[in-house]
Amino acid sequence: MIGKVNRRNLLLGGLGAALPIPAVAQADYPSRPIRVVIGFPPGGGVDTIGRPTFQRLGQRLGQAIAIDNRAGNNGNIAMDHVTKSPADGYTLFFGNVGNFTTQALFPNPGFDTVRDFAYVCRVHIGPLAIAVPADFPARTLQEFLDIARRRPGELNFGSGGSGGVPHFAFEILKQRVGFDIVHVPYRGSGPALQDLLGGRVQLMVDGYGLMRGAHEAGRVRVLAITSRQRHPNLPDVPTVDEAGVPGYEFTSWSALAAPAATPHAVLRRLEDAMRWTMDNTDLPQTLLGFGTFPAFAPGAEVRENVVKERETWTRIAREVNIRAD
């Protein structure tokens, strides 16, 4: 009898050992804090959107979500780090369309944004705001363009880095209307904003969330936004189209991604939790307050968009001669 029991216990133990450990971990996911890596410094546009988003998502998941800012090289440093991290759902990447189309300017960044990432969901779609220091002598976009044309090469445009979303939006506008402004790339949008406030650069194009505090305090003037429709929280700010550049439109979006080998069950858990967060918390109102539009989309749709957007951004980079400085 003892021998039979031992054999039975050994058999059951063997079956237990044969169970895939990741499956057990997936069922408990998340069982510890999650880290979301962002490729820009604190205070930038992506960071500004990400912090309230992941604070609320963490509440839904029952675990804290920490932001890890790893700035540099248009987000490539952060993305490379995530693709080389364990594919267990505890290290994620949050970035904008410029990050996920990085091959348009960096053909060999060391990773591939289609092959090496699994996409969780999109969070928002939004326009960029075109702003000048409050004491700059231009109250409209056309007035700014007139000054820029009279002073070729004398004014500076500050961006969070070469090849980023604001840089693309600026270069397309520059090509459309014809003016000569010096591009000054920074290591993130936050430092660029500080130089805008200090008058060292005379123009910024970036997410309104970045500029909101300065705008409400009267320290910057928002001349226009880059979407085709006005934003409900900025009813007095015209679109670039309305401001005299017919047909101009440029919007950005942000998405959450994981290393490519992340288990489907983990991705689904994150996607479902974000969907619930968008539907059942004040996150949509918070995003609207930042001048963007809440726009959840599942991971499969995001992946399709990345494939299409990479082709589009590569073509635009050639057409308007955008280069990584």
N, C-alpha and C positions, 0 to 999 in steps of 0.2 A: 504494500500500500504506500509506504513512504517513497519508494522508487517511482511509482506512478505519479504521485503528487509532485515530486521534484521535476519529472520530465514535463508535466503539464506547466509548472511554473516557468521552466526554461523556455517552453514553447511560447507562452504568453509574453515572457520578457523579450524573446527574439522578435515577436511581432511588434512590440512597443518600440524596440530599437529601430525597426525597419520603417516606422512612420517618419515621413519627411519633417525634419525639425522646422523648416520654414513655414510649413502649413500650420503648425501649432502656433508659431509666432504671429502669423497672419491673423489667426482667429482672435488673438489678444491685442492686435494693433489698434491704437498705439498704447504701449505699456510704459513708456518713458517720454521725456520731452523731445520735441522735434526741433530741428534747426533749419531755417530757411535762409539761404545764401542770396545776397543781393549784390550785384556788381558795381554799385555806386556808393559814395559816402552817405552817412546819415544826413537827412535833410533834403536829399535830392527828390526828384519827382517820383521815381519808383519806390523809394523808401517811404515817402509821405503816404502813398497809397497803401503800401504793404503793411505798415504797422497796425492801423486799425483793422485791416482785413484779417490778419493772422491772430490778433488778439481775440477777435470774435470766433474765428475758426477754432482756435485752441479751446475756447469754452465749450464749443459743441463736441469736440473730440475728447474732452476731459483731460487734456495735457497742455502744459505750457508750450508755446512756440516762440523760440528765440530767433531774433534777426542777427545774421552774421554778415556785416558789410565788408566785402573784399573788392575794393575799387581798383580800376586800372584796365587799360587796353580795351575800352568799350565793353567792359563786362566779361571779356574773354578769360581773365584770370579766375573769376568766380565760376564761370561755366566749366572751365577745364577741371577745377577742383571738384565740382559736383559729379561730373562724368566719371571721375576716378574714385568716388566715395562708394561705400557699401550700398548696394541696391536694396535697402531694407525699409525705405520710407521714412527714415529718420534724418536724412540730409536731402533737402529739396532746393530748387532754384526758382526764384521769382524774377521775371524780367519783362522787358518791353519788346515790341516788334523789332527794334533795332538790334537787340541781343540775338534774337532767333534768326535774323537774316544776316548775321555777321560775316558770312562768306562773301557777301557782296563787296566787301572791302578787304577782308582778310581771308584769302582763298585757302590757306592752310593754318588755321588757328590751333591745330592739335586735336580737334574733335569735329564732329559733324552734327549739326543741330537737328537733323532728321534721324540719322542712324543712332546717335548716342543718347537721345532723350526719349522718355515716355511722357506724354503730356497729360496733365490732370484736368485742367480747365482754364478757360479765359475768365477774367474778372471784370474788366471794363473796356470800353472804347471811349476815347475822348479827344477833343481838340487840344491844340497848343495855344498858349497866349503869347502875343507879341507885345513886349513891354519896354519902356524906357524909364530912366530915372525921373522922378517927379519934377525936377527942375530943368529937364531938357526942353528946349523951346520948340516942341512939336506936340500938338494936341490930337492930331489925327495921323493915320498911317500915311496919307498922301503928303502931309506936311513933313513927316520924317523923310520920305523918299525924296522930296524936293531938296531938303537940306543935304542929304547924302549925295545927291547928284551935283550939288554946288561945291561939295568938299570931298572929291574922290580920294579914297585911301586914307582919310583923316579920322574916320570913325571906326570903332571896334565893336564886333559882335562876339559876345561871350557864350560858350556852350559847354556842356558837361563832357565833351570829348569829341575827337574826330570820328566821323562815321556814325554818330548816334542819331536818334530820331530828330532832335532839334537841328542838328547840322544838315540833315537831308532836307527838312522843311525850309530852312533858310536858303540853301543853295538853289532849290527849285524856285523860290520867290525871287531870288537874285537874278536867275536866268530869265524869268518871266518879265520883270520890270526894268532891269538894267541899271545897276548901281555898283559902286566899288566900295566895299566895307571889308576891313581886315578881320578874318576869323581868328579868334583867340580861344583855343581849346583848353579846358581846365580838367582837373582830375575829379570830375563830378560837377553836378549843377549847383550844389550848395556853395562852393567857393566862387563860382561864376556869379551867382546872385549877390554875394557880398561885394564883389567888384562893381556890379551894376549899381548897388546902393551907394558905393563910394565914388561913382562917376568915372571909374577907370575903364569901363566899357559902357557904350551908349545904347546897346540893344541886346535883348535876350528873347529867345523863342523857346518856351518850355511849358510843361504842364502848369495849369493855373494853381494847383495845390501847392506847388513850390512857392509861388509868389503871393498867395492869398493873404498871409499876414502883412506883408509889406504893402500890398494893394489896399487892404482895409485901413492900414495906418497912414495912407497917403504918401508913402515913400516911393512908390512906382506908379506909373500910369500905363494901364493896359489899353493899347491902341486898337487891337482887333484879335479875334480868335480864328483858328484855321479850319473850322468845320464849315459846312454849307448852311447850317442853321445856327441861329443864336442859341446860347445856353440859357435855360430858365433862371439860373441863379446869377446870370450876368446880362440882364435884359437890355442894358444901355450900351453894351459893348458890341460893335458891329462885327460881322464876319469880314474876312479879307476880301471876299467877293463883293460885299456891300461897300467896302472901303475903297474900291476902285481897281481891283485886280480881278476882272471877270473870270469865273470858272476855276479859280484857285481853291483847292481843298486838300487838306492833309490831316489825317487823324492817326492816333497811335492806339495800341492796346497792350495789355499786360496779361501774362499767363503764368500758371504754376506748372513746373515740370520736375521730373525725377530722373535718376539714372535709368537707362534703357531696360535693364534687366529687372527692374522693380516688379514684384508679383502683381498680377492683375487684381487680386483681391484687395491689396493695399491701395492701388490706384483708384479702385472703385469706392473704397471707403472714404478716401480723401475727396473724390469728386462728389459723392453723395452728401458728405458733410458740408462742402462749400455750397452746393445747391440749396441745402436746408438753410444755411447761414444767410444766403442772399434772399431767401423767401420769408424768413422768420425773425430777422433782426433789423436793426436800424442801419445796417451797412449800406444799403442803396442810398438812403438819405445822406449818409456821411460822404459817399462818393460824389453825389450831386453837389455837395458843399465844396468839394475840391474842383468843381468845374468840369467834371467828366461824367460819363453815363454808365451806370451799372449794366453789364452785358454778359451774363454768364453764358458759357458755351462748353459742351463736354470735350474731353480730351481728344476724341477722334476728329472732331471738327477743327480743333486747334491745329492738330497735325496736318490736316489738309491745307489749312491756311498758311502754315509755315512753308510748305512746299511751293505754293503759289507766290507767296510774298517774297521768297528768296529770289525767284526768277525776276519779279518786278523790280526789286531793289537793285539787283545786279544791272538791269537795263538802265535804271535811273542813274546809277553811279557812273555809267559810261556816258550817258547823254549830257549830264551836267558837270562831268569831270570832277567828281568827289573822290578825294584820296585820303588815306589815313596819314595824318601829318606825323 
